[in-house]
Amino acid sequence: MKKYNRILVVYYSRTGNTRAMAEMISVKLDSEIEELNDETNRDGILGYLKGGMDASRKKTTAIAKTKHNPADFDLVIIGTPVWAFTLTPAIRTYLETNSNSIKEAAFFCSMDGSGHERTFTAMETLLGKPPVAVIETDKKDRASGIEDKIHAFVEKIQA
């Protein structure tokens, strides 16, 4: 059985869906948690449209200084909303900046439609190694409850 002594959950959330997942995962794993703050204004419809355009163009963004060093953790769990079938600029920036410091990772994402496969592939490419587990949730999952999916994800990490 593989055990991670120190776990960090890092996420970006524009509307709160990814934040809710991050908080549930963090509580179940008794981990540290850190929200990334995109210094580009992503509020409102214009922020939404610019975010999607930036994501599709694989742009990075300025993010506020983080308080945790991923090198201090055995596992870093990284969460993003899916924008334009890929990861957000904030998560792209985090992975580009920290991929060499991350020993092992797991990924999660929230989405309204689809795109998790492409998102996870992009995240894996940026990280340079496969994740130990992945989970995605969509509108239907959020309407019926995501607890069972989160539980299965956590069990896979703890296995």
C-alpha positions as CSV (number, residue, x, y, z in Angstrom):
1,M,0.0,0.0,0.0
2,K,1.4,3.4,-1.1
3,K,1.1,6.1,1.5
4,Y,1.7,9.8,0.9
5,N,2.8,11.6,4.1
6,R,2.4,15.1,2.8
7,I,-0.2,16.0,0.3
8,L,-1.0,19.4,-1.3
9,V,-4.2,20.2,-3.2
10,V,-3.6,23.1,-5.6
11,Y,-6.4,24.5,-7.7
12,Y,-7.8,27.4,-9.7
13,S,-11.5,28.1,-9.6
14,R,-13.5,30.9,-11.4
15,T,-17.0,30.0,-10.3
16,G,-16.5,27.7,-7.3
17,N,-17.1,24.3,-8.8
18,T,-13.4,23.3,-8.8
19,R,-13.0,24.9,-5.3
20,A,-15.8,22.6,-4.0
21,M,-14.0,19.6,-5.4
22,A,-10.6,20.8,-4.0
23,E,-12.1,21.3,-0.5
24,M,-13.7,17.9,-0.5
25,I,-10.5,16.1,-1.6
26,S,-8.4,18.1,0.9
27,V,-10.7,17.2,3.8
28,K,-10.8,13.5,2.9
29,L,-7.0,13.4,2.6
30,D,-6.2,15.7,5.5
31,S,-4.0,17.7,3.2
32,E,-2.8,21.3,2.8
33,I,-4.8,23.3,0.2
34,E,-3.9,26.3,-1.9
35,E,-6.0,28.3,-4.4
36,L,-4.1,29.9,-7.2
37,N,-5.0,33.5,-7.9
38,D,-5.0,34.6,-11.5
39,E,-3.9,38.3,-11.6
40,T,-5.9,38.7,-14.9
41,N,-9.5,39.7,-14.3
42,R,-11.6,36.7,-15.3
43,D,-14.9,38.1,-13.9
44,G,-18.1,38.4,-15.9
45,I,-18.8,37.5,-19.5
46,L,-15.8,39.3,-20.9
47,G,-13.5,37.6,-18.4
48,Y,-15.1,34.2,-19.3
49,L,-14.6,34.8,-23.0
50,K,-11.0,36.1,-22.6
51,G,-10.2,33.1,-20.3
52,G,-11.5,30.6,-22.9
53,M,-9.5,32.4,-25.7
54,D,-6.3,32.4,-23.5
55,A,-6.8,28.7,-22.6
56,S,-7.3,27.7,-26.3
57,R,-4.1,29.6,-27.3
58,K,-2.2,27.8,-24.5
59,K,-1.3,31.1,-22.8
60,T,0.1,31.4,-19.3
61,T,-0.9,34.2,-16.9
62,A,0.5,36.0,-13.9
63,I,-0.5,34.2,-10.7
64,A,0.0,35.5,-7.2
65,K,2.9,34.1,-5.2
66,T,2.0,30.7,-3.7
67,K,2.6,30.0,0.0
68,H,3.5,26.3,-0.5
69,N,6.5,24.8,-2.2
70,P,5.4,21.7,-4.1
71,A,8.8,20.1,-3.5
72,D,7.9,19.8,0.2
73,F,5.1,17.4,-0.6
74,D,5.0,13.7,-1.6
75,L,1.9,14.2,-3.8
76,V,0.5,17.4,-5.4
77,I,-3.2,17.1,-6.5
78,I,-3.9,19.7,-9.2
79,G,-7.4,20.9,-10.1
80,T,-8.7,23.1,-12.9
81,P,-11.9,23.9,-14.7
82,V,-12.0,22.9,-18.3
83,W,-12.0,26.0,-20.5
84,A,-12.1,25.6,-24.3
85,F,-11.4,21.8,-23.9
86,T,-8.2,22.4,-22.0
87,L,-6.7,23.6,-18.7
88,T,-6.8,27.2,-17.5
89,P,-3.9,29.6,-17.9
90,A,-3.4,29.7,-14.1
91,I,-2.8,26.0,-13.9
92,R,-0.7,26.0,-17.1
93,T,1.5,28.7,-15.4
94,Y,1.7,26.6,-12.2
95,L,2.7,23.5,-14.0
96,E,5.3,25.2,-16.2
97,T,6.8,26.9,-13.2
98,N,6.7,23.9,-10.8
99,S,6.8,20.6,-12.9
100,N,10.4,19.9,-11.8
101,S,9.5,20.2,-8.1
102,I,6.5,17.9,-8.2
103,K,7.4,14.3,-7.2
104,E,4.0,12.8,-8.0
105,A,0.7,14.3,-9.0
106,A,-3.0,13.6,-9.4
107,F,-5.4,15.7,-11.5
108,F,-9.0,16.7,-11.2
109,C,-11.2,19.0,-13.2
110,S,-14.8,20.3,-13.4
111,M,-16.6,21.1,-16.6
112,D,-20.0,21.9,-18.0
113,G,-19.6,19.7,-21.1
114,S,-16.6,17.8,-22.1
115,G,-12.8,18.1,-22.6
116,H,-11.4,16.3,-19.6
117,E,-9.3,13.9,-21.7
118,R,-7.6,16.7,-23.6
119,T,-7.2,18.6,-20.3
120,F,-5.5,15.7,-18.5
121,T,-3.3,15.0,-21.5
122,A,-2.1,18.6,-21.6
123,M,-1.5,18.5,-17.8
124,E,0.5,15.3,-18.1
125,T,2.6,16.7,-20.9
126,L,3.4,19.8,-18.9
127,L,4.2,17.8,-15.8
128,G,6.4,15.3,-17.7
129,K,4.9,12.2,-16.0
130,P,1.6,10.5,-15.7
131,P,-0.8,11.2,-12.8
132,V,-1.4,8.6,-10.1
133,A,-5.2,9.3,-10.4
134,V,-7.6,11.5,-12.2
135,I,-11.2,12.6,-11.7
136,E,-13.6,14.8,-13.6
137,T,-17.1,16.1,-12.8
138,D,-19.6,17.7,-15.0
139,K,-23.0,19.5,-14.6
140,K,-24.8,16.2,-14.3
141,D,-22.4,14.9,-11.6
142,R,-22.8,18.1,-9.6
143,A,-26.6,17.9,-9.8
144,S,-26.7,14.4,-8.5
145,G,-23.7,14.7,-6.1
146,I,-20.0,14.2,-6.5
147,E,-19.3,12.5,-3.2
148,D,-19.0,8.9,-4.7
149,K,-16.6,10.1,-7.4
150,I,-14.5,11.9,-4.9
151,H,-14.4,8.9,-2.6
152,A,-13.3,6.6,-5.5
153,F,-10.5,9.1,-6.4
154,V,-9.3,9.3,-2.8
155,E,-9.3,5.5,-2.5
156,K,-7.2,5.3,-5.6
157,I,-4.7,7.7,-4.2
158,Q,-4.6,5.8,-0.9
159,A,-4.2,2.4,-2.5
